[in-house]
Amino acid sequence: MKAETLKKSILQYAMQGKLVPQDSNDEPASELLKRIKAEKEQLIKDGKIKKEKPLPQITKEEIPFELPKGWEWVRLGDIVAISTGRYDANHALENGQYAFFTCSYTPMKCNTYSYSGKGIILPGNGANVGLSIYYEGKFDVYQRTYVLQAYSNLFLKYIHYLLIGNWKEYNANKLFGGATPYIKLGNIQNYIVPLPPLAEQQRIVKKLEQILPLIDEYSKNEEELSKLNETLPNKEIHLATCSSRQTCPTKSQ
């Protein structure tokens, strides 16, 4: 099995509740959703965020598989805060103090930060739409880059691994534009998420962080083997040519 296929399979198992054992003592995800809702209502009351139009109910047709007891299907926009940057690419500085995320996987540098703590960075346009980047610290972002932050102790790394699993595939037929494809806020808000109890989110992430580095190492070995295989036909042709002669040419000849 190819490394990438194996990785996708493991992430899929994780999101179906098949990677780690269930614990009937876990607080159900419905309680976490209540806390998130209460926190958002308080932030609206305090004027820190604006009240948004409710997202559509999840339909039966959207649900790809049955969840374990205690899990909930939710839209991503209902459980995370979503924002975008306000700077263009010229904001970057070669010797800046903080990470500056554009639509590339590797951040640049700048001397400002609009975010502090844990965040998921999603490129909003270009070839890297579909990437999910998890970052902890002080950072800033490009104006066409989205940042996801957690409400009520939602384990943000769980969302990150979920996005690694199929965010790119989800957006494959939902891109806008022509030469430079892009996503809209609705792509993120309407994405449906299998949400486990908070304790299980943590167990899933712990297990994935044990497994995924091994798959990455397997992938490197796979690449080396592929490179080696690419050279073999040429060697075989050379040997076949030599065997058809009485002697093979040497360096001195």
C-alpha positions in Angstrom: 0.0 0.0 0.0 1.3 3.5 -0.9 2.2 5.7 2.1 -0.4 8.4 1.2 -3.1 5.8 0.8 -2.2 4.3 4.2 -2.2 7.8 5.8 -5.7 8.5 4.4 -7.0 5.2 5.6 -5.7 5.8 9.2 -7.2 9.3 9.3 -10.5 8.0 8.0 -10.5 5.3 10.8 -9.8 8.0 13.3 -12.8 10.2 12.1 -15.1 7.2 12.2 -14.2 6.4 15.8 -12.3 3.2 14.9 -8.8 4.2 15.8 -9.0 4.3 19.6 -11.3 2.6 22.1 -14.6 4.3 23.1 -15.1 5.2 26.8 -18.7 5.3 28.0 -17.5 7.6 30.8 -16.6 10.4 28.4 -18.8 13.5 28.5 -20.7 13.4 25.2 -19.9 15.9 22.4 -23.4 17.5 22.9 -22.2 19.0 26.2 -19.2 20.6 24.4 -21.5 22.0 21.8 -23.7 23.6 24.6 -20.6 25.3 26.0 -19.5 26.5 22.6 -23.0 28.0 21.9 -23.0 29.7 25.3 -19.5 31.2 24.7 -20.5 32.5 21.3 -23.7 34.1 22.7 -21.7 35.8 25.5 -19.1 37.1 22.9 -22.0 38.5 20.8 -23.5 40.1 23.9 -20.1 41.7 24.8 -19.7 43.0 21.2 -16.6 41.0 20.6 -18.1 39.1 17.6 -21.0 39.7 15.3 -24.1 37.6 15.2 -24.1 35.5 12.1 -26.8 34.0 10.0 -27.5 30.4 11.2 -25.9 27.7 9.1 -28.2 25.2 7.4 -29.2 22.0 9.2 -27.2 19.0 8.2 -29.3 16.7 6.0 -29.3 12.9 5.9 -27.9 13.0 2.4 -24.8 14.9 3.7 -23.9 12.3 6.3 -21.3 9.8 4.9 -21.3 7.3 7.8 -22.8 6.5 11.2 -21.1 7.9 14.3 -20.4 6.2 17.6 -22.5 7.0 20.6 -21.6 10.4 22.1 -20.4 11.9 18.8 -22.2 14.6 16.9 -22.3 15.8 13.3 -21.7 19.6 13.2 -20.8 22.3 10.7 -17.3 23.6 11.1 -18.5 27.2 11.2 -20.5 26.4 14.3 -17.6 25.3 16.4 -14.6 27.5 15.4 -14.0 31.2 14.9 -13.0 32.0 11.3 -11.1 35.1 10.2 -8.8 36.3 7.4 -5.7 38.3 7.3 -5.5 42.0 6.3 -2.0 42.3 4.7 -0.7 41.7 1.2 2.5 39.8 0.4 4.6 43.0 0.7 4.1 42.9 4.4 6.7 40.2 4.6 10.2 41.0 5.9 13.3 38.8 5.5 14.4 39.2 9.1 10.9 39.6 10.7 10.2 38.4 14.2 7.0 36.5 13.7 5.6 33.9 11.2 3.7 35.4 8.3 1.5 32.9 6.5 0.6 33.5 2.9 -1.0 30.8 0.7 2.3 28.8 0.8 3.0 25.9 3.1 6.2 27.5 4.4 5.6 30.8 6.3 7.5 34.0 5.7 8.4 36.5 8.4 7.0 39.9 9.5 7.2 42.2 12.5 3.5 42.2 13.5 1.2 39.6 14.9 -2.6 39.6 14.9 -2.9 36.1 16.3 -1.5 34.6 19.4 -1.9 31.0 20.5 -3.2 28.0 18.5 -4.5 28.3 15.0 -5.2 26.4 11.9 -4.2 28.2 8.7 -6.0 27.4 5.5 -4.7 28.9 2.2 -7.6 30.6 0.4 -6.4 30.6 -3.1 -3.8 29.1 -5.5 -2.3 25.7 -5.8 -2.2 25.1 -2.1 -6.0 25.3 -1.4 -6.6 22.1 0.5 -3.6 22.4 2.9 -4.2 22.6 6.6 -1.4 24.1 8.7 -1.4 23.9 12.5 0.6 26.6 14.3 1.1 27.7 17.9 2.6 31.1 18.8 2.3 34.6 17.6 1.7 35.0 13.8 0.1 37.0 11.1 -1.5 36.0 7.8 -2.0 37.2 4.2 -5.4 38.7 3.3 -6.5 35.7 1.3 -5.6 33.2 4.1 -8.1 31.9 6.6 -7.4 31.3 10.3 -9.5 28.9 12.5 -9.4 29.3 16.3 -11.2 27.2 18.9 -14.1 27.9 21.2 -14.5 26.3 24.6 -11.4 24.2 24.7 -12.3 22.4 21.5 -9.1 20.3 20.7 -8.0 22.2 17.6 -5.4 19.6 16.6 -8.3 17.1 16.1 -9.8 19.5 13.6 -6.4 19.9 11.9 -6.0 16.1 11.4 -9.6 15.9 10.2 -8.8 18.5 7.6 -5.6 16.7 6.5 -7.8 13.7 5.9 -10.1 15.2 3.2 -10.1 19.0 3.1 -8.4 18.9 -0.3 -10.9 16.4 -1.7 -13.8 18.2 -0.3 -12.9 21.4 -2.1 -12.0 19.7 -5.4 -15.4 20.5 -7.0 -16.1 23.6 -4.9 -13.5 25.9 -6.2 -14.2 29.3 -7.7 -12.2 31.3 -10.3 -10.2 30.2 -13.3 -6.4 30.4 -13.5 -6.1 31.1 -9.8 -8.7 29.0 -8.0 -10.0 30.1 -4.6 -12.5 29.1 -1.9 -15.1 31.2 -0.1 -16.0 31.5 3.6 -18.9 29.1 2.9 -16.5 26.3 2.0 -15.3 26.4 5.5 -18.5 27.2 7.4 -20.5 24.4 5.7 -18.0 21.7 6.0 -19.4 18.9 8.2 -17.4 17.5 11.1 -17.7 14.3 13.0 -17.2 15.6 16.5 -16.2 13.1 19.3 -16.3 13.8 23.0 -13.5 16.1 24.1 -11.6 13.3 25.9 -11.7 11.2 22.7 -10.5 14.0 20.6 -7.4 14.0 22.8 -6.9 10.3 22.6 -7.3 10.3 18.8 -4.7 13.0 18.4 -2.3 11.2 20.8 -2.5 8.0 18.7 -2.2 9.9 15.4 1.0 11.6 16.6 2.4 8.2 17.4 1.5 6.7 14.0 1.9 9.5 11.4 5.6 10.0 11.9 6.1 6.3 11.1 4.1 6.7 7.9 6.2 9.8 7.0 9.3 7.7 7.4 7.7 5.0 5.2 6.9 7.6 2.6 10.6 8.8 2.5 11.7 5.2 2.0 9.1 4.7 -0.7 10.4 7.8 -2.6 14.0 6.5 -2.4 12.9 3.1 -3.7 11.0 4.8 -6.5 14.1 6.8 -7.5 16.1 3.6 -7.5 13.6 1.8 -9.7 13.7 4.6 -12.2 17.4 4.0 -12.7 17.2 0.2 -13.1 15.9 0.0 -16.7 18.9 2.0 -17.9 21.3 -0.3 -16.1 19.6 -3.3 -17.5 19.8 -1.9 -21.1 23.5 -1.2 -20.6 24.2 -4.7 -19.3 22.2 -6.3 -22.2 24.3 -4.2 -24.6 27.5 -5.3 -23.0 26.6 -9.0 -23.0 26.1 -8.8 -26.8 29.7 -7.8 -27.3 32.9 -9.7 -26.6 34.1 -6.9 -24.3 32.4 -3.9 -22.7 34.0 -0.5 -23.1 36.0 0.6 -20.1 36.9 4.1 -18.9 40.3 3.9 -20.4 38.8 3.1 -23.9 
